[in-house]
């Protein structure tokens, strides 16, 4: 007797593939982090401690010059690659995943990753999430290419890779899942996709913790709420984070446009941005890199410092906004999550310090405001509240006591940010080009199908001189809802719908006899569509005029009807297109 093994279902096979992508994404993040450490040693040696006193010596010059050298290296890399390898790559990545069938260039992703390694290693003010997410997505695309996965499943493997890399980078598997759902997939919360992403994110976290342990990224004192009245200060913090988040997004793209207009070689632009960062770092070392050490220091604050230190925090917030905008806007590579977390922590520590000074009986410790501020400002910038909530909680292992203050602050931040700027920092660049991710995927599918491909070829024609009694008999036997009225040469003279015939009943039609013919009852001003026009254009025309069907006519001869396009034809063509891509 032969033992017959059970057949593995396609969904199970895909989950195994998602787990493999998760593990590979975690290893990709590990390699990326190691590359940044090597880059730091090459560029800055031992100058990574932001609280180390420097003094007037060669080290001060090094702090000012190293970010510029890193920017110059990125500019030279772009010249060698013959393409733009710097800047903020997330908008283009999201557009490719959602609107361009996730056809990623692995070479471009690796070049951008190298540019990010140079930028971050030389002290450029940027985050790791952009490069890590695109690297993870590239790994997912590479696995899909090997396995010959295409269409919707390719897109999902790219999303799984991004989720895995984020989960491994921040030690936050749940945040990695919601990062994919809210940002990478543009808010598409499909349950089946959710399960696949969870598998990838969970596998990545297991691998990451096996390599580096399971300690949280940041350590914070047990969270406590001084009193219910303290929520007022957290509300104020959320309002401030919403304002700063929206202003940061606008400054970010304003700086990018200014650098684009500079009439200097593209090689020197990232170097100029790095020089701006270096000059800022002479007074405020914390602007360098992703600021992880500064964030940890702020979380450890248990008492309010003096006013000079509070003013210094306010200055650090502004300097970080400028440094990040200059780094990435000039052509340096990196993300904005890290700087957003940094600015949120600084603003939180500032508000918390003032709260302790104003109402010591109400407020807790400034370090807790830094924790909440991170999530609130990230939510205001990225418009991803669930990602922000879980990211902060997983990075800090905060207790349930922090839930209510965090929810209050994030809700206020997102509300204020939306009033000032309707788009997230990822969507702003796309919106300026008329690209909208949430609506764009359906539009892209409909835009790729022509009316000629989707139309129904069978249609009911009636003679223009057909009398009313004969017309009523024909209609009673037909299942069509619209009839093309044609002349003796078969050319359309009008369109007759069931609605047009409501004025007639059998008795009235019999009384009128040959006095009422089809040409008299038909609509002469017919709205039509050409066979080479897209379904998105056809649908817009239907909606504008309130029709459920349009005749498809020849572009060379508008009187020659080729078929009828109905809304059901559009829906059927759309479903066929999704099925063809593996959805």
C-alpha positions in Angstrom: 0.0 0.0 0.0 1.4 3.4 -1.0 1.3 6.2 1.5 -0.4 9.2 0.0 0.7 12.5 1.5 -2.0 15.1 2.0 -2.1 17.9 -0.6 -0.8 21.2 0.7 -3.4 23.9 0.0 -2.3 27.0 -1.9 -3.1 29.3 1.0 -0.9 27.2 3.3 1.9 27.4 0.7 1.6 31.2 0.6 1.7 31.4 4.4 4.9 29.4 4.4 6.3 31.8 1.8 5.2 34.8 3.9 7.1 33.3 6.9 10.2 32.9 4.7 9.9 36.5 3.6 9.5 37.5 7.2 12.7 35.7 8.2 14.6 37.2 5.3 13.3 40.7 6.1 14.5 40.4 9.6 18.0 39.3 8.4 17.9 42.2 6.0 17.3 44.6 8.8 20.1 43.1 10.8 22.5 43.5 7.9 21.4 47.1 7.4 22.0 48.0 11.1 25.5 46.4 10.9 26.3 48.4 7.8 25.3 51.6 9.5 27.6 50.8 12.5 30.4 50.2 10.1 29.6 53.5 8.3 29.6 55.3 11.6 33.1 54.0 12.5 34.4 55.0 9.0 33.0 58.5 9.1 32.9 59.6 12.7 35.0 57.2 14.8 33.9 57.5 18.4 31.8 60.6 18.1 28.5 59.0 18.5 27.7 60.0 22.1 25.6 63.1 21.8 26.3 64.1 25.5 30.1 63.8 25.2 31.8 67.2 25.8 33.9 68.2 22.8 35.6 71.5 23.4 37.5 73.6 20.9 39.6 71.0 19.2 39.7 68.9 16.0 36.6 67.0 17.2 34.5 70.1 16.9 35.6 70.4 13.2 34.8 66.7 12.7 31.3 67.2 13.9 30.7 70.0 11.4 32.3 68.4 8.4 31.4 64.7 8.6 27.7 65.1 7.6 28.8 67.1 4.6 31.3 64.4 3.6 28.6 61.8 3.9 26.3 64.0 1.7 29.1 64.3 -0.9 29.5 60.5 -0.9 25.8 60.1 -1.6 26.1 62.6 -4.4 28.9 60.7 -6.0 27.0 57.4 -5.6 24.1 59.0 -7.5 26.5 60.0 -10.3 27.9 56.5 -10.5 24.4 54.9 -10.4 23.1 57.5 -13.0 19.9 57.8 -11.0 18.6 59.6 -7.9 19.5 57.3 -5.0 18.7 59.8 -2.2 15.7 61.8 -0.9 12.5 60.4 0.7 11.8 57.2 -1.2 8.6 56.1 0.6 6.1 58.0 -1.6 7.5 56.4 -4.7 7.6 53.0 -3.0 3.9 53.3 -2.0 2.9 54.3 -5.5 4.7 51.3 -7.0 3.2 48.9 -4.5 -0.4 50.2 -4.8 -0.7 51.5 -8.4 2.1 49.8 -10.4 1.6 46.1 -9.6 4.6 46.2 -7.2 7.2 45.9 -9.9 10.2 47.0 -7.9 13.7 47.4 -9.1 16.0 45.4 -6.8 19.1 47.3 -8.0 17.5 50.6 -7.2 16.5 49.5 -3.8 20.0 48.3 -3.0 21.5 51.6 -4.2 19.1 53.6 -2.1 19.9 51.3 0.9 23.6 52.1 0.5 22.8 55.8 0.3 20.9 55.5 3.5 23.8 53.7 5.2 26.1 56.5 4.2 23.7 59.2 5.3 22.9 57.7 8.7 26.5 56.7 9.3 27.8 60.2 8.7 25.3 61.8 11.1 22.6 62.8 8.7 19.3 63.6 10.4 17.0 60.8 9.2 15.2 57.6 10.3 15.7 54.0 9.3 12.0 53.1 8.6 12.0 54.3 5.0 15.1 52.4 3.9 14.2 49.3 6.0 10.7 49.2 4.7 11.8 49.4 1.0 14.6 46.9 1.6 12.1 44.5 3.2 9.8 45.1 0.3 12.6 44.4 -2.2 13.4 41.2 -0.4 9.7 40.2 -0.8 9.8 41.1 -4.5 13.0 39.0 -5.0 11.4 36.0 -3.3 8.3 36.5 -5.5 10.5 36.6 -8.6 12.3 33.4 -7.7 8.9 31.7 -7.0 7.3 33.3 -10.1 4.6 35.0 -8.0 2.8 37.8 -9.8 -0.2 40.1 -9.5 -1.8 40.6 -6.1 0.3 37.9 -4.4 3.4 39.7 -5.5 2.1 42.9 -3.9 1.3 41.0 -0.7 4.8 39.5 -0.5 6.3 43.0 -0.9 4.0 44.1 1.9 5.0 41.2 4.1 8.7 42.1 3.5 8.1 45.7 4.6 6.1 44.6 7.7 8.8 42.1 8.7 11.6 44.7 8.4 9.7 47.3 10.4 8.8 44.7 13.1 12.5 43.6 13.3 13.8 47.2 13.3 11.7 48.4 16.2 11.1 45.2 18.0 7.4 45.8 17.4 5.5 43.0 15.6 2.0 44.5 16.1 3.2 47.9 14.9 4.8 46.2 11.9 1.4 44.7 10.9 -0.4 47.9 11.2 2.4 49.8 9.4 1.6 47.6 6.4 -2.1 47.9 6.7 -2.3 51.7 7.3 0.7 52.9 5.2 2.0 50.3 2.7 -1.4 49.0 1.6 -3.0 52.4 2.0 -5.6 51.4 4.5 -6.7 48.1 3.0 -7.7 46.0 5.9 -8.5 42.8 4.1 -8.7 39.9 6.7 -6.9 37.4 4.5 -4.1 39.8 3.8 -4.0 40.6 7.5 -3.3 37.0 8.4 -0.5 36.8 5.9 1.2 40.0 7.1 0.9 38.8 10.8 2.7 35.6 9.9 5.6 37.6 8.2 5.8 40.1 11.1 5.7 37.4 13.8 8.4 35.3 12.1 10.6 38.4 11.7 10.3 39.2 15.4 11.2 35.7 16.4 14.4 35.9 14.2 15.3 39.4 15.4 14.9 38.4 19.1 17.0 35.2 18.5 19.8 37.4 17.2 19.6 40.4 19.5 17.5 39.5 22.5 14.0 40.6 23.5 14.8 43.8 25.4 12.7 46.8 24.4 14.5 49.5 22.5 13.8 52.1 25.2 13.5 51.8 28.9 11.0 54.0 30.8 9.9 54.2 34.5 6.5 52.5 35.2 3.8 54.8 33.9 1.5 56.5 36.3 -1.2 59.1 35.9 -1.0 61.8 38.6 -4.7 62.5 38.4 -7.6 62.6 35.9 -6.8 66.4 35.7 -3.5 65.5 34.2 -5.2 64.5 31.0 -5.6 68.2 30.2 -1.8 68.5 29.8 -1.8 65.4 27.6 -4.5 67.0 25.5 -2.3 70.1 25.2 0.6 67.9 24.2 -1.6 66.3 21.5 -2.6 69.7 20.1 1.0 70.8 20.0 2.1 67.6 18.3 -0.6 68.0 15.6 0.6 71.5 14.9 4.3 70.6 14.8 3.6 67.5 12.7 1.8 69.4 10.0 4.4 72.2 10.0 7.2 69.7 9.8 5.6 68.1 6.7 5.3 71.4 5.0 8.8 72.5 5.9 10.1 69.1 4.7 8.7 69.5 1.2 9.4 73.3 1.0 13.1 72.5 1.7 13.0 69.8 -0.9 11.7 72.2 -3.6 14.3 74.8 -2.6 17.1 72.4 -3.1 15.7 71.2 -6.4 15.8 74.8 -7.7 19.5 75.4 -6.7 21.6 75.8 -9.8 24.5 73.7 -8.6 25.6 70.2 -9.5 23.4 67.4 -8.0 26.6 66.0 -6.5 27.0 69.0 -4.1 23.4 69.3 -3.0 23.5 66.5 -0.4 26.9 67.8 0.8 25.3 71.3 1.4 22.5 69.7 3.3 25.0 67.8 5.4 26.9 71.0 6.1 23.7 72.6 7.4 23.3 69.6 9.7 26.9 69.9 10.9 26.5 73.6 11.7 23.4 72.9 13.7 25.2 70.1 15.5 27.9 72.5 16.7 25.4 73.8 19.2 23.0 70.9 19.5 24.7 67.5 19.0 21.3 65.8 19.3 20.3 66.7 15.8 22.7 64.0 14.4 21.4 60.6 13.3 18.1 59.2 14.4 18.6 60.6 18.0 18.0 57.3 19.8 20.3 58.3 22.7 18.5 61.6 23.2 15.1 59.9 23.3 16.3 57.5 26.0 17.7 60.4 28.0 14.4 62.3 27.8 12.5 59.2 28.9 14.6 59.1 32.0 13.7 62.6 33.1 11.9 62.4 36.5 11.9 66.1 37.3 11.5 69.4 35.6 14.8 71.1 34.6 15.3 74.8 34.8 13.9 77.2 32.3 17.3 77.5 30.3 17.1 73.7 29.8 13.5 73.9 28.7 14.3 76.6 26.2 17.2 74.4 25.0 14.7 71.6 24.4 12.5 74.0 22.3 15.6 74.9 20.3 16.4 71.3 19.8 12.9 70.6 18.4 13.3 73.4 15.8 16.8 72.3 14.9 15.7 68.7 14.4 13.0 69.9 12.0 15.5 71.9 10.0 18.2 69.2 10.1 15.9 66.5 8.9 14.4 68.7 6.1 17.9 69.7 5.0 19.3 66.1 5.1 16.6 64.4 3.1 15.5 67.4 1.1 19.0 67.9 -0.3 19.3 64.4 -1.5 20.4 62.4 1.6 18.6 59.1 2.1 16.4 58.1 5.0 13.0 58.0 6.6 11.0 60.3 8.8 9.8 58.0 11.5 12.9 58.4 13.6 12.9 62.2 13.4 9.2 62.2 14.2 9.7 60.1 17.3 12.6 62.3 18.3 10.6 65.5 17.9 7.7 64.0 19.7 9.9 63.0 22.6 11.4 66.5 22.8 8.0 68.2 22.6 6.6 65.8 25.2 9.5 66.4 27.6 9.1 70.2 27.1 5.3 70.1 27.8 5.8 67.7 30.7 8.5 69.9 32.3 6.3 72.9 32.0 3.3 70.9 33.4 5.4 69.9 36.5 6.4 73.6 37.1 2.8 74.9 36.6 0.8 72.2 38.5 3.1 69.8 40.4 0.1 68.2 42.1 -1.5 67.3 38.8 1.4 66.3 36.6 3.6 63.1 36.6 7.1 63.0 35.4 8.4 64.6 32.1 9.7 61.2 30.8 6.1 59.9 30.5 5.2 62.9 28.4 8.1 62.1 26.1 6.7 58.6 25.6 3.2 59.9 24.7 4.7 62.7 22.6 6.5 60.2 20.4 3.3 58.5 19.4 1.3 61.7 19.0 3.7 63.4 16.7 4.3 60.3 14.6 0.5 59.9 14.2 0.3 63.6 13.1 3.1 63.1 10.6 2.3 59.7 9.1 -1.5 59.7 9.8 -1.2 56.2 11.1 -2.7 56.2 14.6 -2.7 52.5 15.2 0.9 52.1 14.0 1.9 54.9 16.3 0.1 53.6 19.4 1.5 50.0 19.1 5.0 51.2 18.1 5.3 53.3 21.2 3.9 50.7 23.5 6.1 47.9 22.0 9.3 50.0 22.0 8.9 51.0 25.6 6.9 48.1 27.2 4.6 50.7 28.7 1.8 49.7 31.0 -1.9 49.9 30.5 -1.9 53.1 32.5 -0.4 54.9 29.4 -3.3 53.9 27.2 -5.7 56.7 28.0 -3.2 59.6 27.9 -1.8 58.2 24.6 -5.3 57.9 23.0 -6.2 61.5 24.1 -2.9 62.9 22.7 -3.0 61.0 19.4 -6.6 61.8 18.7 -6.0 65.5 19.3 -2.8 65.4 17.2 -4.4 63.7 14.2 -7.4 66.1 14.3 -5.2 69.3 14.4 -2.8 68.0 11.8 -5.7 67.2 9.4 -7.1 70.7 9.8 -3.8 72.2 8.7 -2.7 69.7 6.1 -5.1 67.1 4.8 -2.4 64.7 3.6 0.2 62.7 5.5 3.9 63.3 4.8 3.9 60.2 2.5 0.8 61.3 0.6 1.8 65.0 0.1 4.3 64.4 -2.6 1.9 62.1 -4.5 -1.1 64.4 -4.0 0.9 67.3 -5.7 1.0 65.1 -8.8 -2.7 64.2 -8.6 -2.0 60.6 -7.3 -4.2 59.3 -4.5 -3.4 55.9 -3.2 -6.7 55.0 -1.5 -8.7 55.7 -4.7 -5.9 55.3 -7.1 -5.7 51.5 -7.2 -9.3 51.0 -8.5 -8.8 53.9 -10.9 -5.6 52.3 -12.2 -7.4 49.1 -12.9 -10.3 50.8 -14.6 -8.0 53.1 -16.5 -6.2 50.1 -18.0 -9.4 48.6 -19.5 -11.0 50.1 -22.5 -14.7 50.4 -23.2 -14.3 48.2 -26.3 -12.9 45.4 -24.2 -15.7 45.5 -21.6 -18.8 46.3 -23.7 -21.5 43.9 -24.6 -21.6 43.2 -28.3 -25.3 42.2 -28.4 -27.7 45.2 -28.5 -31.3 45.7 -29.6 -31.8 47.9 -32.7 -35.1 49.3 -33.9 -36.0 51.1 -37.1 -36.5 54.8 -36.9 -39.9 54.5 -38.7 -41.2 51.7 -36.5 -44.7 52.6 -35.3 -45.7 52.7 -31.7 -47.8 49.5 -31.6 -45.1 47.4 -33.3 -42.5 49.0 -31.0 -44.5 48.2 -27.8 -44.8 44.6 -29.0 -41.1 44.3 -29.6 -40.2 45.8 -26.2 -42.6 43.4 -24.4 -40.7 40.5 -25.8 -37.2 41.9 -25.2 -35.2 41.8 -22.0 -33.1 44.9 -23.0 -33.4 48.2 -21.1 -32.2 50.4 -24.0 -32.7 50.3 -27.8 -30.6 51.9 -30.5 -32.8 53.6 -33.1 -31.2 53.3 -36.5 -32.0 54.7 -40.0 -32.2 52.8 -43.2 -28.4 52.6 -43.5 -28.1 51.2 -39.9 -26.7 54.4 -38.5 -27.8 55.5 -35.0 -30.3 58.4 -34.9 -31.2 58.1 -31.2 -31.5 56.0 -28.1 -34.7 54.7 -26.7 -34.9 53.5 -23.1 -37.6 51.9 -21.1 -38.0 55.2 -19.2 -38.7 57.0 -22.4 -41.7 54.6 -23.1 -43.4 55.1 -19.8 -45.6 57.7 -21.4 -47.1 55.0 -23.5 -49.4 52.2 -22.6 -50.7 49.5 -25.0 -54.0 51.3 -25.5 -52.4 54.7 -26.2 -49.9 53.1 -28.6 -52.8 51.4 -30.5 -54.7 54.7 -30.7 -51.7 56.6 -32.0 -50.8 53.9 -34.6 -48.4 55.1 -37.2 -48.6 58.7 -35.9 -45.9 57.9 -33.3 -42.8 56.3 -34.5 -39.5 55.3 -32.7 -37.6 58.3 -34.0 -40.1 60.6 -32.4 -39.8 58.9 -29.0 -36.0 58.5 -28.9 -33.5 60.7 -27.2 -31.6 62.4 -30.1 -28.8 63.9 -28.0 -27.1 60.6 -27.2 -24.1 60.5 -24.9 -21.6 58.0 -26.3 -18.2 56.5 -25.6 -15.4 55.4 -28.0 -14.0 51.9 -27.8 -10.5 53.1 -27.0 -11.6 55.2 -24.0 -11.0 53.8 -20.6 -13.6 52.5 -18.2 -12.8 55.2 -15.7 -13.7 57.8 -18.4 -16.8 56.0 -19.3 -17.9 55.7 -15.6 -17.3 59.4 -15.1 -19.5 60.1 -18.1 -22.3 57.8 -16.8 -22.2 59.5 -13.4 -22.2 63.0 -14.9 -25.3 62.4 -17.0 -27.0 59.9 -14.7 -27.1 57.0 -17.2 -26.6 53.3 -16.6 -25.5 52.5 -20.1 -23.7 54.2 -23.0 -23.6 53.2 -26.7 -20.0 52.5 -27.8 -19.5 54.1 -31.2 -16.7 54.1 -33.8 -14.3 57.0 -33.5 -14.3 57.3 -37.3 -18.1 57.2 -37.7 -20.1 58.2 -34.6 -23.3 56.9 -36.1 -21.9 53.3 -36.2 -22.8 51.6 -32.9 -20.3 48.8 -31.9 -21.9 47.7 -28.7 -23.5 48.8 -25.4 -21.5 49.5 -22.2 -23.5 48.9 -19.1 -22.5 49.3 -15.4 -22.6 45.5 -15.0 -20.1 45.2 -17.9 -17.8 47.6 -16.0 -18.1 45.6 -12.8 -17.5 42.3 -14.6 -14.4 43.6 -16.4 -13.0 45.0 -13.1 -13.5 41.6 -11.4 -11.8 39.8 -14.3 -8.8 42.2 -14.1 -8.4 41.5 -10.4 -8.7 37.7 -10.9 -6.1 37.9 -13.6 -3.6 39.5 -11.2 -4.2 36.7 -8.6 -6.4 38.6 -6.2 
